[in-house]
Amino acid sequence: MRAGVTAVTELILGGAVAAGLLLYLLWALLRPEDL
């Protein structure tokens, strides 16, 4: 596999993880669980 393809794959994967974490944190902020 070429280095460029690996870099793009890592960039997409990192962006997906960051977006998922952001959505989770926004969901937790807007809909807190009752303790």
C-alpha distance matrix in Angstrom:
0.0 3.8 6.6 8.5 6.9 7.1 10.5 11.7 11.0 12.9 15.5 16.1 16.4 18.7 20.7 21.3 22.5 24.7 26.1 26.9 28.6 30.6 31.7 32.8 34.7 36.4 37.4 38.8 40.6 42.2 42.9 43.9 45.0 48.7 49.3
3.8 0.0 3.8 5.5 5.5 6.5 8.9 10.3 10.9 12.6 14.5 15.8 16.7 18.5 20.2 21.4 22.8 24.5 26.0 27.3 28.8 30.4 31.9 33.2 34.8 36.4 37.7 39.2 40.7 42.3 43.4 44.4 45.8 49.5 50.2
6.6 3.8 0.0 3.8 5.5 5.1 6.2 8.7 9.9 10.6 12.3 14.3 15.3 16.3 18.3 20.0 21.0 22.3 24.2 25.7 26.9 28.3 30.2 31.5 32.8 34.4 36.0 37.3 38.6 40.5 41.7 42.6 44.1 47.8 48.3
8.5 5.5 3.8 0.0 3.8 5.4 5.1 6.2 8.5 9.9 10.5 12.4 14.2 15.3 16.5 18.4 20.0 21.0 22.4 24.3 25.7 26.8 28.5 30.2 31.5 32.8 34.5 36.1 37.2 38.8 40.2 41.4 43.1 46.9 47.7
6.9 5.5 5.5 3.8 0.0 3.8 5.5 5.2 6.1 8.6 9.8 10.6 12.1 14.1 15.3 16.5 18.3 19.8 20.9 22.4 24.2 25.6 26.9 28.5 30.2 31.4 32.8 34.5 35.9 37.3 38.5 39.8 41.3 45.1 46.0
7.1 6.5 5.1 5.4 3.8 0.0 3.8 5.5 5.0 6.1 8.5 9.9 10.4 12.0 14.1 15.3 16.3 18.1 19.8 20.9 22.4 24.1 25.6 26.8 28.4 30.0 31.4 32.7 34.3 36.0 37.0 38.0 39.4 43.1 43.7
10.5 8.9 6.2 5.1 5.5 3.8 0.0 3.8 5.4 5.1 6.1 8.7 9.8 10.4 12.1 14.2 15.3 16.2 18.1 19.8 21.0 22.2 24.2 25.6 26.8 28.3 30.0 31.4 32.6 34.4 35.7 36.7 38.4 42.1 42.8
11.7 10.3 8.7 6.2 5.2 5.5 3.8 0.0 3.8 5.5 5.0 6.2 8.5 9.8 10.4 12.2 14.2 15.2 16.3 18.2 19.9 20.8 22.4 24.2 25.6 26.7 28.4 30.1 31.3 32.7 34.1 35.4 37.2 41.0 42.0
11.0 10.9 9.9 8.5 6.1 5.0 5.4 3.8 0.0 3.8 5.4 5.2 6.1 8.5 9.8 10.6 12.3 14.1 15.3 16.4 18.3 19.8 21.1 22.5 24.3 25.7 26.9 28.5 30.1 31.5 32.6 33.8 35.3 39.0 39.9
12.9 12.6 10.6 9.9 8.6 6.1 5.1 5.5 3.8 0.0 3.8 5.5 5.0 5.9 8.4 9.8 10.4 12.0 14.0 15.2 16.3 18.0 19.8 20.9 22.3 24.1 25.5 26.8 28.2 30.1 31.2 32.0 33.6 37.2 37.9
15.5 14.5 12.3 10.5 9.8 8.5 6.1 5.0 5.4 3.8 0.0 3.8 5.5 5.2 6.0 8.6 10.0 10.4 12.1 14.1 15.3 16.3 18.2 19.9 21.0 22.3 24.1 25.6 26.7 28.3 29.8 30.9 32.8 36.5 37.4
16.1 15.8 14.3 12.4 10.6 9.9 8.7 6.2 5.2 5.5 3.8 0.0 3.8 5.5 5.1 6.1 8.7 9.8 10.4 12.1 14.2 15.2 16.3 18.2 19.9 20.9 22.3 24.2 25.5 26.8 28.0 29.5 31.3 35.0 36.2
16.4 16.7 15.3 14.2 12.1 10.4 9.8 8.5 6.1 5.0 5.5 3.8 0.0 3.8 5.4 5.1 6.3 8.6 9.9 10.6 12.3 14.2 15.4 16.5 18.4 20.0 21.1 22.5 24.3 25.8 26.7 27.8 29.2 33.0 33.9
18.7 18.5 16.3 15.3 14.1 12.0 10.4 9.8 8.5 5.9 5.2 5.5 3.8 0.0 3.8 5.4 5.1 6.1 8.5 9.9 10.6 12.2 14.2 15.3 16.5 18.3 19.9 21.0 22.4 24.3 25.5 26.3 28.0 31.7 32.5
20.7 20.2 18.3 16.5 15.3 14.1 12.1 10.4 9.8 8.4 6.0 5.1 5.4 3.8 0.0 3.8 5.5 5.1 6.0 8.5 9.8 10.4 12.1 14.1 15.3 16.3 18.1 19.8 20.8 22.3 23.9 25.1 27.2 30.9 32.1
21.3 21.4 20.0 18.4 16.5 15.3 14.2 12.2 10.6 9.8 8.6 6.1 5.1 5.4 3.8 0.0 3.8 5.5 5.1 6.0 8.5 9.8 10.5 12.2 14.2 15.3 16.3 18.2 19.8 21.0 22.0 23.5 25.2 29.0 30.3
22.5 22.8 21.0 20.0 18.3 16.3 15.3 14.2 12.3 10.4 10.0 8.7 6.3 5.1 5.5 3.8 0.0 3.8 5.5 5.1 6.1 8.6 9.9 10.5 12.2 14.2 15.3 16.4 18.2 20.0 20.8 21.6 23.2 26.9 27.8
24.7 24.5 22.3 21.0 19.8 18.1 16.2 15.2 14.1 12.0 10.4 9.8 8.6 6.1 5.1 5.5 3.8 0.0 3.8 5.5 5.1 6.1 8.6 9.9 10.5 12.2 14.2 15.3 16.3 18.3 19.7 20.6 22.6 26.3 27.3
26.1 26.0 24.2 22.4 20.9 19.8 18.1 16.3 15.3 14.0 12.1 10.4 9.9 8.5 6.0 5.1 5.5 3.8 0.0 3.8 5.4 5.0 6.2 8.6 9.9 10.5 12.2 14.2 15.2 16.4 17.9 19.4 21.7 25.4 26.9
26.9 27.3 25.7 24.3 22.4 20.9 19.8 18.2 16.4 15.2 14.1 12.1 10.6 9.9 8.5 6.0 5.1 5.5 3.8 0.0 3.8 5.4 5.2 6.1 8.6 9.9 10.5 12.2 14.1 15.4 16.1 17.4 19.2 22.9 24.3
28.6 28.8 26.9 25.7 24.2 22.4 21.0 19.9 18.3 16.3 15.3 14.2 12.3 10.6 9.8 8.5 6.1 5.1 5.4 3.8 0.0 3.8 5.5 5.0 6.1 8.6 9.8 10.4 12.1 14.2 15.1 15.7 17.6 21.2 22.3
30.6 30.4 28.3 26.8 25.6 24.1 22.2 20.8 19.8 18.0 16.3 15.2 14.2 12.2 10.4 9.8 8.6 6.1 5.0 5.4 3.8 0.0 3.8 5.4 5.2 6.1 8.5 9.8 10.4 12.2 14.0 15.1 17.6 21.2 22.6
31.7 31.9 30.2 28.5 26.9 25.6 24.2 22.4 21.1 19.8 18.2 16.3 15.4 14.2 12.1 10.5 9.9 8.6 6.2 5.2 5.5 3.8 0.0 3.8 5.5 5.1 6.1 8.6 9.8 10.5 11.8 13.6 16.0 19.7 21.5
32.8 33.2 31.5 30.2 28.5 26.8 25.6 24.2 22.5 20.9 19.9 18.2 16.5 15.3 14.1 12.2 10.5 9.9 8.6 6.1 5.0 5.4 3.8 0.0 3.8 5.5 5.1 6.1 8.5 10.0 10.3 11.3 13.2 16.9 18.4
34.7 34.8 32.8 31.5 30.2 28.4 26.8 25.6 24.3 22.3 21.0 19.9 18.4 16.5 15.3 14.2 12.2 10.5 9.9 8.6 6.1 5.2 5.5 3.8 0.0 3.8 5.4 5.0 6.0 8.6 9.8 10.2 12.7 16.2 17.5
36.4 36.4 34.4 32.8 31.4 30.0 28.3 26.7 25.7 24.1 22.3 20.9 20.0 18.3 16.3 15.3 14.2 12.2 10.5 9.9 8.6 6.1 5.1 5.5 3.8 0.0 3.8 5.4 5.0 6.1 8.4 9.9 13.1 16.4 18.4
37.4 37.7 36.0 34.5 32.8 31.4 30.0 28.4 26.9 25.5 24.1 22.3 21.1 19.9 18.1 16.3 15.3 14.2 12.2 10.5 9.8 8.5 6.1 5.1 5.4 3.8 0.0 3.8 5.4 5.3 5.8 7.9 10.5 14.0 16.3
38.8 39.2 37.3 36.1 34.5 32.7 31.4 30.1 28.5 26.8 25.6 24.2 22.5 21.0 19.8 18.2 16.4 15.3 14.2 12.2 10.4 9.8 8.6 6.1 5.0 5.4 3.8 0.0 3.8 5.6 5.3 5.3 7.9 11.4 13.2
40.6 40.7 38.6 37.2 35.9 34.3 32.6 31.3 30.1 28.2 26.7 25.5 24.3 22.4 20.8 19.8 18.2 16.3 15.2 14.1 12.1 10.4 9.8 8.5 6.0 5.0 5.4 3.8 0.0 3.8 5.8 5.9 9.5 12.3 14.2
42.2 42.3 40.5 38.8 37.3 36.0 34.4 32.7 31.5 30.1 28.3 26.8 25.8 24.3 22.3 21.0 20.0 18.3 16.4 15.4 14.2 12.2 10.5 10.0 8.6 6.1 5.3 5.6 3.8 0.0 3.8 6.2 9.7 12.3 15.0
42.9 43.4 41.7 40.2 38.5 37.0 35.7 34.1 32.6 31.2 29.8 28.0 26.7 25.5 23.9 22.0 20.8 19.7 17.9 16.1 15.1 14.0 11.8 10.3 9.8 8.4 5.8 5.3 5.8 3.8 0.0 3.8 6.5 9.3 12.3
43.9 44.4 42.6 41.4 39.8 38.0 36.7 35.4 33.8 32.0 30.9 29.5 27.8 26.3 25.1 23.5 21.6 20.6 19.4 17.4 15.7 15.1 13.6 11.3 10.2 9.9 7.9 5.3 5.9 6.2 3.8 0.0 3.8 6.5 8.9
45.0 45.8 44.1 43.1 41.3 39.4 38.4 37.2 35.3 33.6 32.8 31.3 29.2 28.0 27.2 25.2 23.2 22.6 21.7 19.2 17.6 17.6 16.0 13.2 12.7 13.1 10.5 7.9 9.5 9.7 6.5 3.8 0.0 3.8 6.1
48.7 49.5 47.8 46.9 45.1 43.1 42.1 41.0 39.0 37.2 36.5 35.0 33.0 31.7 30.9 29.0 26.9 26.3 25.4 22.9 21.2 21.2 19.7 16.9 16.2 16.4 14.0 11.4 12.3 12.3 9.3 6.5 3.8 0.0 3.8
49.3 50.2 48.3 47.7 46.0 43.7 42.8 42.0 39.9 37.9 37.4 36.2 33.9 32.5 32.1 30.3 27.8 27.3 26.9 24.3 22.3 22.6 21.5 18.4 17.5 18.4 16.3 13.2 14.2 15.0 12.3 8.9 6.1 3.8 0.0
